[in-house]
Amino acid sequence: MESGPKVSSILTPDQREYLRDKPSEISKANERVKRGRIRERIKAGIGDFDIVFNHLEARDREQLTDFDHESEFTTADREEELRDSQIFAEGLMSMVAFASQCADDMGIEVEDLFQASLQRMPQIDSVDVTVDQQRVNLFGSDILQGRLEQVEERFEAREQVTTLEMQMLFNQGRITSSDVEAYFEEIQ
């Protein structure tokens, strides 16, 4: 995926090299500029995922992950496809890990981030995940319902609740937009 024709991506080739190698001979001013541009591109790229998620056709998404072209490829082509699929899979895992770090930095519980993300996927009714070496079903589970009850209790007591937690309560029909308005009026 790194070779071949140039394509747009979140980072430029120079920015990739900078992040990987962190040259010591760069001035502090130049470093601040580089880091600022990298942050801007990452923010823009993350914003684009909302458009991609909501508007990219399923057939295009499926072609992104289609790394199995057995018949017409030579051995070298198959090796390149395997490398590309591994790079793609590692990129997806790093993307999820980065999203988790950002959520944590924003004060959003990672579990809430994943729950909210899964709720945006209408074709998925249930997802099993491993948490602390136990399989947990996220939809309809006692753990999730218990978590929502705790959040709802904090909301009703006018204790600190994140906007993502409020969104989860709202999506589950536990609070209304009037309840949210009242919450913000009372905590100010």
N, C-alpha and C positions, 0 to 999 in steps of 0.2 A: 504494500500500500504506500510505501514511502517512495518507490521508484515510479517511473512512467511519466505521463504528461502532468504538467503543473495544474493543480486544482486549488480552489479557494478552501481555506480551512480556518479554524479558530486562530491558530498561530502561524506566523510567517516562518519560512525556513530559518531566517536569522534569529527569530525569537525562540524557536525550538533549540537552536544551538546555544543561545545565551542561557536558557534555563538548564540545559544539560551540563554545560561546561563552566558557567559562571566565571568569565575571564577576570583575573585579578587586576589587569592593567586598565580597567575602565574607570573613568572619573566618577565621583559621587553624583554629580549633576547629570551626567549621561546615564548613569544607572537608574536614577529616579525617573528620568524620561522613559527609558526602556520599560521599567516596571509599570509605570502608569499606562503606557500604550498596551502592554500585555493585559492589564486589568480591564481596560476598555474593551478589548477584543473578546475577552472571556465573557464579560457581561453581555455584550451584543450576541455572542454565540449562544449563551444560555437562553437569552430572550428568544432566539430563533427556534429553540426546541418547542416552544408553545405553538408556533406556526407549523412546524414539521409534524408535531403530534396531532394537531387538529386538521391539517389540510393535505398532508402527503397521502397519496393513495396507497392502499394496502399492497397492491402489486409492486409498487416502487419500494416499499419497505421490505417486502419479501425478497426482491432482487438484491437488496443490500446484504442480505444474509445468505444468499444462494452461492455456496462455495463448492458445489458438487456437480461438476461437468465431466463425468467419467469418460464418455466416448471419444470426444474429439481432441483431448489433450495428450501431449507427450508427457513423459515422466517429469521433465523439468517444469512443465506447466502445472502439473499436479503438485509438485513441491512448492511452487510459488503460491498456488491456491491455498495450500495448507498453512504456509507462513502468513498469508493474508488473513485467513480465518482466525488464526491464533492472535494476530495483532488486533483484529477487530474485537474478539472476545476479551482480550486484556484491556482494550480501550473501554469497552462497556463496563467492565468491573471497576476500572479506575474512575470512570464517570460517576458510577453509583457511590463509590467511596468519597469522591470529591463532593458530590451533592450532600452526603452525610456530614462531612466536615463543615460545609457551608451552613447547613441546617443547625448544627451544633453551635457554630459561631453566632447564629442569629437567635439562639435560645429556643429553637424548635426541637422537640424530642424526635429523634431519628425514627422511632416507631410511628409517630404521628405523620411524619413526612411520607413514609411508605404507605400508610393507611390512606392518606389523602390521594396519593398517586394511584393506588390500586382502585380507588373509587372512581377515578376518571376513565377507567378501562371497562366499558359496559359488557364486554364479552367475557369477563372474568367474574364468576360468581363466588369463587372461593380460592384461596391461595394458602398453601402450607409453607411455612418457613421454619427454620431452626433458630431457636432462641435459647441460649444457655444450654445447649445440647438436648433440647426437647423440641419435638415437632409441635407446632402451634398452628391452628387454623385461624386466619385473621378475621374472616367474616362470620359473625354469629358466635364467636368464641366467648366463653365466660371471661377470659382475660380481657378481651376488647371491651365487652359490655361493662366489666368492672372498672376499667380505665375510664370509659365514658361517664360512668356514674360518679367517679372521683372528680372528673373535670366539671361535670354539671354541679356538683356540690360546691366546688370552689367558685364557679360562676355565680351561683345563687348567693353565696356568702360575700360576693364582691371581692374575692381574693384574686391574685394575679392569674390571668388566663391568656394564653397566646392567641393571636388571630387564627392560627391554624386549628387550635383546639376549638375555638368558637365556630369555625367553618365546619368542623366535624360534628359538633352538636347541632348546628343548623341543618346539615345534610341528613342527619339521622332524625330530624323532626323534633328534637328535644328543646329547641329554642326558636323564637321567631325574630324577625328583624326588629320588632318593637322591643323585645328583650335585650337585644344588642345595644340599641340606642339608650335604653334605660341604664344598662351596665355602664356605658361610657359617661353618662350624665352623673351617675352616683359616685364613680371613682374619682371624679375631678375635684 
